[in-house]
Amino acid sequence: MADRNDEEEARRILERVDRESDMAAPVARMARRARDHFSAAEADPDDRIEIWGTRIGRALALAIVLLILWTFFQYLLRGG
């Protein structure tokens, strides 16, 4: 009985190592974190105002950062 449990545990560990060693795993994890961040996954699901306020605020923040970066690169390309 203990041998069977050990084999199952070893199989689970090997599968986990295989999943974590996959080169696409960090990219998938980063994409999942970004999706959860912009969809306000951590907000109270019963409070729709908080969810939408968080989503709108984060979308506006992203738009502002992109605008600042675009303006900065335009400035650099014009030669200061």
C-alpha positions as CSV (number, residue, x, y, z in Angstrom):
1,M,0.0,0.0,0.0
2,A,2.8,2.4,0.9
3,D,4.5,1.6,-2.4
4,R,1.4,2.6,-4.4
5,N,1.1,5.9,-2.5
6,D,4.8,6.5,-3.1
7,E,4.4,5.8,-6.8
8,E,1.5,8.2,-7.1
9,E,3.3,10.9,-5.2
10,A,6.4,10.4,-7.4
11,R,4.2,10.6,-10.5
12,R,2.5,13.9,-9.3
13,I,5.9,15.4,-8.5
14,L,7.3,14.5,-11.9
15,E,4.2,15.9,-13.6
16,R,4.6,19.2,-11.6
17,V,8.3,19.4,-12.5
18,D,7.4,18.9,-16.1
19,R,4.8,21.6,-16.1
20,E,7.0,24.1,-14.2
21,S,10.0,23.4,-16.4
22,D,8.1,24.2,-19.6
23,M,9.5,27.3,-21.2
24,A,6.0,28.6,-22.0
25,A,4.9,28.4,-18.3
26,P,6.3,31.7,-17.2
27,V,4.7,33.5,-20.2
28,A,1.4,31.8,-19.5
29,R,1.6,32.7,-15.8
30,M,2.4,36.3,-16.6
31,A,-0.5,36.5,-19.0
32,R,-2.8,35.0,-16.4
33,R,-1.7,37.5,-13.8
34,A,-2.2,40.4,-16.2
35,R,-5.7,39.1,-17.1
36,D,-6.6,38.7,-13.5
37,H,-5.2,42.2,-12.7
38,F,-7.2,44.0,-15.4
39,S,-10.4,42.1,-14.8
40,A,-10.3,42.9,-11.1
41,A,-10.3,39.3,-10.1
42,E,-9.4,40.2,-6.5
43,A,-12.3,42.6,-6.0
44,D,-15.4,41.6,-4.1
45,P,-17.5,39.7,-6.6
46,D,-20.7,40.9,-4.9
47,D,-19.7,44.6,-5.4
48,R,-20.2,45.4,-9.0
49,I,-19.3,49.1,-8.5
50,E,-15.9,48.1,-7.1
51,I,-15.3,45.7,-9.9
52,W,-16.1,48.2,-12.7
53,G,-14.4,51.0,-10.9
54,T,-11.2,49.0,-10.6
55,R,-11.4,47.9,-14.2
56,I,-11.9,51.4,-15.5
57,G,-9.2,52.8,-13.3
58,R,-6.7,50.2,-14.4
59,A,-7.6,50.7,-18.1
60,L,-7.2,54.5,-17.8
61,A,-3.8,54.0,-16.0
62,L,-2.6,51.7,-18.8
63,A,-3.8,54.2,-21.5
64,I,-2.0,57.0,-19.7
65,V,1.2,55.0,-19.4
66,L,1.1,54.1,-23.1
67,L,0.4,57.8,-24.0
68,I,3.4,58.9,-21.9
69,L,5.6,56.3,-23.6
70,W,4.5,57.2,-27.1
71,T,5.1,60.9,-26.3
72,F,8.6,60.1,-25.0
73,F,9.5,58.1,-28.0
74,Q,8.2,60.8,-30.3
75,Y,10.4,63.3,-28.5
76,L,13.4,61.0,-28.8
77,L,12.8,60.5,-32.6
78,R,12.6,64.2,-33.2
79,G,16.0,64.7,-31.6
80,G,15.1,66.5,-28.5
